[in-house]
Amino acid sequence: MQRSSTRSAARTGQQARRRPGIPGERAMLTAMGVDAVGSGMYVPFSLVFFHHITGLSFTVVGAVLTAVGLAGMAALPLAGTAVDRYGARRVQLLLYGVRGIGFALYPFATTLPAFAAVALFTAFGDRAFPAVQQAWIGEVASGTDRDRLQAASRALRNGGLGAGALLASLAVSVAGGNGFTVAAWLNAASFAVAALLVRGVRGVRSARGGRGVDGRGVDGRGVDGAAPVPAAAGRRPLRPLRPLLPLGRGRAGQGSAAGYRVVLRDRAFLGLTGANFLTALGYSALPVMFPLFIVGRLGLPQALTGAAFTLNTVLCAVGGVAVAGVVRRRGGRRTRAAALGATLFATAFAGLALLGTVRPHSGWVLPAGLFALVVLYTTAETVHNPASGSLAVAAAPGELRGRYMATYQLSWSLASTLAPSLFTALNAADARLPWLLLTGTALSAAALLVRLENRLPVDAVRFTAPAAVMTSLPAVTTADPAPAPAAPPTAATPAGTGLCAAVRTAPGASRRAVAAGTASRTF
């Protein structure tokens, strides 16, 4: 009877948390959609746009974009430090301004030096923005709300890119060469609109004072921003934790260096970043490998490349949130969900290698097999991306979340930078080699995610924190006996530090679970 009432209370608590939603969620999602539509007006035509504006060859334009993209990765550590010092919202607004100014200036960059300077300025904002947005999601949401926002963000990104590409095509068809300039300025305007929408959204950090490096807030709140856990009977509440690193104080650069030393010592998180790099290579397969493989190896019409892109975009936009919701409700651990997505990626890549080997000559079998594998690839994307993204956000301690997300974003940046040259080199030797390589990397990522499961924080691994406190409902009494009064702290274990700080749990909680959660930060 007690167990059934506990389950009923848990279900009611989940419903209570879902009803209010996240303050400013609608503005956030609208900003993401506007940003994606603007980017979609530019991304598919970037090489053609710069060639038209500057008169430079495609080779020179491509070389400049590659060089500034690599240089732009230097903005990631700076952005991570800025997020931890000033908050993700302020940095996000700054990056919206950087990107908007850059795209507004592009039509005037008619010489090689001017083009390189504007491209480098814009690359700083483009490279740093995803990491800042991840940190922003971590500030405004907690628990499974992060997974839901991750899925919605991915769906809006795909749908917006597709809609923006259609609008850009219409602009170019109507205005000719001037349509590229219109697309660049509309993209700049989209960043301004998104910034205005995000400006009024307040995150958990600014409202609650941030979270400590151990995952508890500097205002005494628990995991994922939950309310302070009641003190045991007969025991005075412990003082809130102080941040281990000064934010905005001390000598310049001292906090930044110390912060990144903490990240580099977190071997579990570095393993998570490495697993994401192995999977991120597969995300680059669609834009890089599919055009070469469909036409070169399979001998199918070029139009099927666009059809494959469209199918992927539509399925991500329409079904991404639904698939992520099913995974979130059916699965208990983010690591398993991300590993499942990586395994589905590996299955799709192995199928493409097999399809390139067999190459059936029947008129409909080859296209049907190709599109079936595109559906499988898209399913893997919708399963893996929300789980892996929210896993990284939840695994990062709150006061260093900016630095952690900047480090994690390097996996995406390195993968997107290395993929074109790596895939084209392998494709020149044998068109099946890239798919075989990606099969191995995806399976390795899945195995690594499962291996890291016991080394990451428990509240990051599980979709629902095991000791979440429901602030919207009255406390539910249990039959657990009242704990004995705690002994006063000793010199070896002062109050508010070490294990004593971690034992601030609800009555009846298992000390073994607390100890396991405390030790999970080591590798």
C-alpha positions as CSV (number, residue, x, y, z in Angstrom):
1,M,0.0,0.0,0.0
2,Q,2.8,2.4,0.9
3,R,4.6,1.6,-2.3
4,S,1.5,2.2,-4.5
5,S,0.9,5.5,-2.7
6,T,4.5,6.5,-3.3
7,R,4.2,5.8,-7.0
8,S,0.9,7.7,-7.2
9,A,2.6,10.7,-5.5
10,A,5.5,10.5,-7.9
11,R,3.1,10.5,-10.9
12,T,1.2,13.4,-9.5
13,G,4.4,15.2,-8.9
14,Q,5.6,14.7,-12.5
15,Q,2.2,16.1,-13.7
16,A,2.5,19.1,-11.4
17,R,5.9,19.9,-12.7
18,R,4.8,19.6,-16.3
19,R,1.7,21.8,-16.0
20,P,3.5,25.1,-15.2
21,G,6.2,24.6,-17.8
22,I,9.4,26.6,-17.9
23,P,9.1,30.4,-17.5
24,G,9.8,31.9,-20.8
25,E,9.8,28.6,-22.6
26,R,7.7,29.8,-25.5
27,A,10.0,32.8,-26.1
28,M,13.0,30.5,-26.0
29,L,11.6,28.1,-28.6
30,T,10.4,30.9,-30.8
31,A,13.9,32.4,-30.7
32,M,15.4,29.0,-31.7
33,G,13.0,28.7,-34.6
34,V,13.7,32.3,-35.8
35,D,17.4,31.7,-35.6
36,A,17.2,28.4,-37.5
37,V,15.1,30.0,-40.3
38,G,17.6,32.8,-40.7
39,S,20.5,30.4,-40.8
40,G,18.7,28.2,-43.3
41,M,18.6,31.1,-45.7
42,Y,22.4,31.2,-45.7
43,V,23.9,27.8,-44.9
44,P,23.0,26.0,-48.1
45,F,24.3,28.9,-50.3
46,S,27.4,30.0,-48.3
47,L,30.0,29.1,-51.0
48,V,27.8,30.5,-53.8
49,F,27.0,33.6,-51.8
50,F,30.7,34.5,-51.1
51,H,31.7,33.7,-54.6
52,H,29.0,36.1,-55.9
53,I,29.9,38.9,-53.5
54,T,33.7,38.8,-53.6
55,G,34.3,37.3,-57.1
56,L,36.8,34.9,-55.5
57,S,37.0,31.3,-56.7
58,F,35.2,28.5,-54.9
59,T,38.6,27.1,-53.9
60,V,39.7,30.3,-52.2
61,V,36.4,30.8,-50.5
62,G,36.4,27.3,-49.2
63,A,40.0,27.6,-47.9
64,V,39.2,30.9,-46.1
65,L,36.0,29.4,-44.5
66,T,38.0,26.4,-43.3
67,A,40.8,28.5,-41.9
68,V,38.5,30.9,-40.0
69,G,36.4,28.0,-38.8
70,L,39.5,26.4,-37.2
71,A,40.5,29.8,-35.8
72,G,37.0,30.4,-34.5
73,M,37.4,27.3,-32.2
74,A,39.6,29.5,-30.1
75,A,36.5,31.4,-29.0
76,L,35.2,28.3,-27.2
77,P,37.4,28.5,-24.0
78,L,36.7,32.3,-23.8
79,A,33.0,31.8,-24.2
80,G,33.0,29.1,-21.5
81,T,34.8,31.3,-19.0
82,A,32.4,34.2,-19.8
83,V,29.4,32.0,-19.2
84,D,30.6,31.0,-15.8
85,R,31.4,34.6,-14.9
86,Y,28.5,36.5,-16.3
87,G,25.8,33.9,-17.1
88,A,24.8,32.2,-20.3
89,R,22.0,34.6,-21.1
90,R,24.3,37.6,-21.3
91,V,26.9,35.8,-23.4
92,Q,24.1,34.4,-25.7
93,L,22.9,38.0,-26.3
94,L,26.4,39.1,-27.1
95,L,26.9,36.3,-29.6
96,Y,23.6,37.1,-31.3
97,G,25.0,40.6,-31.7
98,V,28.3,39.4,-33.1
99,R,26.6,37.1,-35.6
100,G,24.1,39.7,-36.6
101,I,26.8,42.3,-37.3
102,G,28.9,39.9,-39.2
103,F,26.1,38.9,-41.6
104,A,25.0,42.5,-42.0
105,L,28.6,43.3,-43.1
106,Y,29.1,40.4,-45.5
107,P,27.6,42.2,-48.6
108,F,30.2,44.9,-48.1
109,A,33.2,42.5,-47.9
110,T,34.1,42.6,-51.5
111,T,37.9,42.0,-51.2
112,L,39.8,39.1,-49.9
113,P,41.1,40.8,-46.7
114,A,37.7,42.3,-45.9
115,F,36.0,38.9,-46.5
116,A,38.5,37.1,-44.3
117,A,38.2,39.6,-41.5
118,V,34.4,39.5,-41.5
119,A,34.3,35.7,-41.7
120,L,36.7,35.4,-38.8
121,F,34.6,37.8,-36.7
122,T,31.5,35.9,-37.5
123,A,33.2,32.5,-36.9
124,F,33.9,33.4,-33.3
125,G,30.2,33.8,-32.7
126,D,29.1,30.8,-34.8
127,R,31.6,28.4,-33.1
128,A,30.8,29.5,-29.6
129,F,27.1,29.8,-29.8
130,P,26.1,26.1,-29.5
131,A,28.0,25.7,-26.3
132,V,26.5,28.8,-24.8
133,Q,23.0,27.7,-25.8
134,Q,23.6,24.3,-24.1
135,A,24.6,26.1,-20.9
136,W,21.6,28.3,-21.3
137,I,19.3,25.3,-21.4
138,G,21.0,24.0,-18.3
139,E,20.3,27.3,-16.5
140,V,16.6,27.6,-17.4
141,A,15.6,23.9,-17.1
142,S,16.3,20.9,-14.9
143,G,15.7,17.2,-14.9
144,T,13.7,15.8,-17.9
145,D,12.8,19.4,-18.9
146,R,16.3,19.6,-20.3
147,D,15.7,16.5,-22.5
148,R,12.5,18.0,-23.7
149,L,14.1,21.3,-24.6
150,Q,17.0,19.5,-26.3
151,A,14.5,17.5,-28.5
152,A,12.5,20.6,-29.3
153,S,15.7,22.6,-30.2
154,R,16.8,19.9,-32.6
155,A,13.4,19.7,-34.2
156,L,13.1,23.5,-34.6
157,R,16.7,23.6,-36.0
158,N,15.9,21.1,-38.7
159,G,12.5,22.6,-39.6
160,G,13.9,26.1,-39.6
161,L,16.9,25.2,-41.8
162,G,14.5,23.6,-44.3
163,A,12.1,26.6,-44.3
164,G,15.0,29.1,-44.5
165,A,16.5,27.2,-47.5
166,L,13.1,27.5,-49.3
167,L,12.8,31.2,-48.6
168,A,16.4,31.8,-49.8
169,S,15.6,29.9,-53.0
170,L,12.6,32.0,-53.5
171,A,14.6,35.2,-52.9
172,V,17.3,34.2,-55.4
173,S,14.7,33.2,-58.0
174,V,12.9,36.5,-57.7
175,A,15.8,39.0,-57.2
176,G,18.6,37.1,-58.9
177,G,22.1,37.9,-57.6
178,N,20.7,40.5,-55.2
179,G,18.8,37.6,-53.5
180,F,22.0,36.5,-51.8
181,T,22.4,39.9,-50.2
182,V,18.7,39.9,-49.1
183,A,19.3,36.4,-47.5
184,A,22.4,37.7,-45.6
185,W,20.5,40.7,-44.2
186,L,17.4,38.6,-43.3
187,N,19.7,36.3,-41.4
188,A,21.2,39.3,-39.5
189,A,17.7,40.4,-38.7
190,S,16.7,37.0,-37.4
191,F,19.5,37.2,-34.9
192,A,18.2,40.5,-33.7
193,V,14.7,39.2,-33.3
194,A,15.9,36.1,-31.5
195,A,17.9,38.3,-29.1
196,L,14.8,40.4,-28.3
197,L,12.9,37.2,-27.5
198,V,15.6,35.7,-25.3
199,R,16.2,39.0,-23.5
200,G,13.2,38.7,-21.2
201,V,13.9,35.0,-20.2
202,R,15.5,34.6,-16.8
203,G,17.4,31.5,-16.0
204,V,17.8,29.4,-12.8
205,R,21.2,30.9,-12.3
206,S,20.1,34.5,-12.1
207,A,17.0,33.7,-10.1
208,R,18.6,31.2,-7.6
209,G,22.2,32.4,-7.4
210,G,23.8,29.6,-9.3
211,R,24.9,26.1,-8.4
212,G,28.0,25.0,-6.6
213,V,30.8,23.0,-8.3
214,D,29.6,19.8,-6.6
215,G,26.2,20.2,-8.2
216,R,24.5,21.9,-5.2
217,G,23.6,25.5,-5.4
218,V,25.4,28.3,-3.7
219,D,22.1,29.2,-2.2
220,G,21.7,25.7,-0.7
221,R,19.5,24.1,-3.3
222,G,19.9,20.5,-4.3
223,V,20.5,18.7,-7.5
224,D,19.0,20.3,-10.6
225,G,17.9,23.4,-8.7
226,A,15.5,21.5,-6.4
227,A,14.4,23.1,-3.2
228,P,16.7,22.9,-0.1
229,V,16.4,19.4,1.5
230,P,15.1,19.6,5.0
231,A,17.6,19.0,7.7
232,A,17.5,15.9,9.8
233,A,15.6,16.1,13.1
234,G,17.6,17.6,15.9
235,R,20.2,19.0,13.5
236,R,20.8,22.6,12.5
237,P,20.6,23.1,8.7
238,L,24.0,23.3,7.1
239,R,25.1,26.5,5.6
240,P,24.9,26.9,1.8
241,L,28.0,25.9,-0.1
242,R,30.3,28.5,-1.4
243,P,31.5,28.4,-5.0
244,L,34.9,26.8,-5.2
245,L,36.0,29.3,-7.9
246,P,35.5,33.1,-7.7
247,L,33.3,34.4,-10.4
248,G,34.5,37.8,-11.7
249,R,36.9,38.3,-8.9
250,G,40.6,37.9,-8.3
251,R,43.4,38.2,-10.8
252,A,42.5,38.1,-14.4
253,G,42.7,34.6,-15.9
254,Q,43.2,32.9,-12.5
255,G,39.6,31.6,-12.3
256,S,39.7,30.6,-16.0
257,A,42.8,28.5,-15.6
258,A,41.7,26.9,-12.4
259,G,38.3,26.1,-14.0
260,Y,39.7,24.4,-17.0
261,R,42.1,22.4,-14.8
262,V,39.0,21.1,-13.1
263,V,37.5,20.1,-16.4
264,L,40.7,18.4,-17.6
265,R,40.8,16.4,-14.3
266,D,37.2,15.2,-14.8
267,R,38.1,12.0,-16.8
268,A,34.5,10.8,-16.8
269,F,33.4,14.0,-18.6
270,L,36.3,13.8,-21.0
271,G,35.3,10.3,-21.8
272,L,31.8,11.5,-22.5
273,T,33.2,14.2,-24.8
274,G,35.3,11.6,-26.6
275,A,32.3,9.4,-27.1
276,N,30.4,12.3,-28.6
277,F,33.3,13.0,-31.0
278,L,33.0,9.4,-32.3
279,T,29.3,9.8,-32.8
280,A,29.5,13.4,-34.2
281,L,31.5,12.1,-37.1
282,G,28.4,10.3,-38.2
283,Y,26.3,13.5,-38.1
284,S,28.6,14.9,-40.9
285,A,27.9,11.9,-43.1
286,L,24.7,13.3,-44.5
287,P,26.0,16.6,-46.0
288,V,29.4,15.2,-46.9
289,M,29.1,11.5,-47.9
290,F,25.5,11.2,-49.2
291,P,26.0,13.3,-52.4
292,L,29.2,11.4,-53.2
293,F,27.8,8.0,-52.4
294,I,24.4,8.3,-54.0
295,V,25.7,9.5,-57.4
296,G,29.2,8.0,-57.5
297,R,28.8,4.6,-55.9
298,L,25.1,3.8,-56.4
299,G,24.8,5.6,-59.7
300,L,21.4,7.1,-58.8
301,P,20.2,10.5,-60.0
302,Q,21.4,13.7,-58.2
303,A,17.8,14.6,-57.4
304,L,17.7,11.7,-54.8
305,T,20.4,13.5,-52.8
306,G,18.0,16.4,-52.2
307,A,15.2,14.0,-51.5
308,A,17.3,12.3,-48.8
309,F,18.0,15.7,-47.2
310,T,14.4,16.6,-47.3
311,L,13.3,13.3,-45.8
312,N,15.8,13.7,-43.0
313,T,14.8,17.3,-42.3
314,V,11.0,16.5,-42.3
315,L,11.3,13.5,-40.0
316,C,13.5,15.3,-37.6
317,A,11.2,18.3,-37.5
318,V,8.0,16.4,-37.3
319,G,8.9,13.3,-35.2
320,G,12.0,14.4,-33.3
321,V,10.1,15.6,-30.2
322,A,7.8,12.5,-30.2
323,V,10.6,10.0,-30.5
324,A,12.6,11.7,-27.8
325,G,9.5,11.7,-25.5
326,V,9.0,7.9,-26.0
327,V,12.7,7.3,-25.2
328,R,12.5,9.5,-22.2
329,R,9.4,7.7,-20.8
330,R,10.5,4.2,-21.6
331,G,14.2,4.5,-20.8
332,G,15.6,5.1,-17.4
333,R,19.1,6.3,-18.3
334,R,20.4,8.9,-20.6
335,T,23.6,6.9,-21.2
336,R,21.5,3.9,-22.5
337,A,19.4,6.2,-24.7
338,A,22.5,7.8,-26.2
339,A,24.1,4.4,-26.6
340,L,21.0,3.1,-28.4
341,G,21.2,6.0,-30.8
342,A,24.8,5.3,-31.5
343,T,24.0,1.7,-32.2
344,L,21.2,2.7,-34.6
345,F,23.8,4.9,-36.3
346,A,26.2,1.9,-36.6
347,T,23.4,-0.2,-38.1
348,A,22.5,2.4,-40.7
349,F,26.2,2.9,-41.7
350,A,26.7,-0.9,-42.0
351,G,23.6,-1.1,-44.1
352,L,24.9,1.6,-46.4
353,A,28.2,-0.2,-46.8
354,L,26.3,-3.4,-47.6
355,L,24.1,-1.5,-50.1
356,G,27.2,-0.1,-51.8
357,T,28.6,-3.7,-52.1
358,V,25.4,-5.4,-53.4
359,R,24.0,-2.6,-55.5
360,P,20.8,-4.4,-56.6
361,H,19.9,-3.5,-60.2
362,S,16.2,-3.6,-59.8
363,G,14.6,-0.3,-60.6
364,W,13.0,0.3,-57.2
365,V,15.1,-1.8,-54.8
366,L,18.1,0.4,-54.6
367,P,16.2,3.7,-54.0
368,A,13.9,1.9,-51.5
369,G,16.8,0.5,-49.6
370,L,18.5,3.9,-49.6
371,F,15.5,5.7,-48.2
372,A,14.9,3.0,-45.6
373,L,18.5,3.6,-44.3
374,V,17.9,7.3,-44.3
375,V,14.9,6.7,-42.0
376,L,17.0,4.6,-39.8
377,Y,19.8,7.2,-39.7
378,T,17.2,9.9,-38.8
379,T,15.7,7.7,-36.0
380,A,19.2,7.3,-34.6
381,E,19.6,11.1,-34.7
382,T,16.4,11.8,-32.9
383,V,17.2,9.2,-30.2
384,H,20.9,10.1,-29.7
385,N,20.9,13.9,-29.8
386,P,18.5,14.9,-27.0
387,A,19.9,12.2,-24.6
388,S,23.5,13.0,-25.2
389,G,23.1,16.8,-25.1
390,S,21.1,16.7,-21.8
391,L,23.6,14.1,-20.4
392,A,26.5,16.5,-20.9
393,V,24.6,19.5,-19.5
394,A,23.5,17.5,-16.4
395,A,27.0,16.0,-15.9
396,A,28.6,19.5,-15.8
397,P,28.7,21.2,-12.3
398,G,26.7,24.4,-12.3
399,E,29.3,26.9,-11.6
400,L,31.6,25.5,-14.3
401,R,28.9,24.6,-16.8
402,G,30.2,27.2,-19.3
403,R,33.7,25.7,-19.4
404,Y,32.4,22.2,-19.5
405,M,30.1,22.9,-22.4
406,A,32.9,24.7,-24.2
407,T,35.0,21.6,-23.8
408,Y,32.1,19.3,-25.0
409,Q,31.4,21.5,-28.0
410,L,35.0,20.9,-29.2
411,S,33.9,17.3,-30.0
412,W,31.3,18.7,-32.5
413,S,33.7,21.3,-33.9
414,L,36.6,18.9,-34.5
415,A,34.3,16.3,-36.0
416,S,32.7,18.8,-38.5
417,T,36.2,20.1,-39.3
418,L,37.9,16.7,-39.9
419,A,35.0,14.9,-41.6
420,P,35.2,16.4,-45.1
421,S,38.9,15.7,-45.7
422,L,38.7,12.3,-43.9
423,F,35.7,11.1,-45.8
424,T,36.8,12.3,-49.2
425,A,40.2,10.7,-48.8
426,L,38.6,7.3,-47.8
427,N,36.0,7.7,-50.5
428,A,38.8,8.1,-53.1
429,A,40.1,4.7,-52.1
430,D,36.8,2.9,-51.8
431,A,33.3,4.4,-51.3
432,R,32.5,1.8,-48.7
433,L,35.4,2.7,-46.4
434,P,33.8,5.8,-44.8
435,W,30.7,3.8,-43.8
436,L,32.8,1.0,-42.3
437,L,34.8,3.5,-40.4
438,L,31.7,5.2,-39.1
439,T,30.2,1.8,-38.1
440,G,33.3,1.2,-35.9
441,T,33.3,4.7,-34.4
442,A,29.5,4.5,-33.6
443,L,29.8,1.1,-31.9
444,S,32.9,2.3,-29.9
445,A,30.9,5.4,-28.8
446,A,28.0,3.1,-27.6
447,A,30.4,0.9,-25.6
448,L,32.1,3.9,-24.1
449,L,28.8,5.5,-23.0
450,V,27.8,2.3,-21.2
451,R,31.2,2.0,-19.6
452,L,30.9,5.6,-18.3
453,E,27.5,5.0,-16.8
454,N,28.8,4.2,-13.3
455,R,31.4,7.0,-13.4
456,L,29.0,9.9,-14.1
457,P,26.8,11.6,-11.5
458,V,23.6,9.6,-10.8
459,D,21.3,12.6,-11.5
460,A,22.9,13.1,-14.9
461,V,22.6,9.5,-15.9
462,R,19.0,9.0,-15.0
463,F,16.2,10.9,-16.6
464,T,14.6,11.6,-13.2
465,A,16.8,12.4,-10.3
466,P,16.5,9.6,-7.7
467,A,16.0,12.0,-4.8
468,A,14.1,14.8,-6.4
469,V,12.1,17.1,-4.1
470,M,8.7,18.2,-5.2
471,T,8.2,21.8,-4.2
472,S,4.7,22.1,-5.7
473,L,3.2,19.4,-3.5
474,P,3.0,19.0,0.3
475,A,5.5,16.7,1.8
476,V,4.4,13.0,1.9
477,T,5.0,11.2,5.1
478,T,6.5,7.8,5.1
479,A,6.9,5.0,7.6
480,D,10.7,5.5,7.8
481,P,11.9,6.0,11.3
482,A,13.3,9.3,12.3
483,P,17.1,9.3,12.0
484,A,19.2,9.7,15.1
485,P,20.6,13.1,15.8
486,A,23.9,13.6,13.9
487,A,27.1,13.9,15.8
488,P,28.7,17.3,15.7
489,P,31.3,17.8,13.0
490,T,34.8,16.9,13.8
491,A,38.0,18.6,12.7
492,A,38.6,16.0,10.1
493,T,35.1,16.5,8.6
494,P,34.0,20.1,9.0
495,A,30.3,21.0,8.4
496,G,29.4,21.9,4.9
497,T,32.3,20.1,3.3
498,G,33.3,16.6,2.2
499,L,30.8,13.8,2.8
500,C,28.8,15.8,5.3
501,A,27.8,18.2,2.6
502,A,26.7,15.3,0.4
503,V,24.6,13.7,3.2
504,R,22.0,16.5,3.1
505,T,19.3,14.1,1.8
506,A,15.8,13.4,2.8
507,P,15.1,11.2,5.8
508,G,15.5,7.5,4.9
509,A,17.8,8.1,2.0
510,S,20.5,5.5,1.6
511,R,24.0,6.5,2.7
512,R,25.4,4.0,0.3
513,A,23.7,5.8,-2.6
514,V,25.0,9.1,-1.4
515,A,28.5,7.7,-1.2
516,A,28.2,6.3,-4.7
517,G,27.0,9.6,-6.0
518,T,30.0,11.4,-4.3
519,A,32.5,8.9,-5.8
520,S,31.0,9.1,-9.2
521,R,32.9,12.2,-10.1
522,T,36.1,10.2,-10.3
523,F,37.1,8.0,-13.2
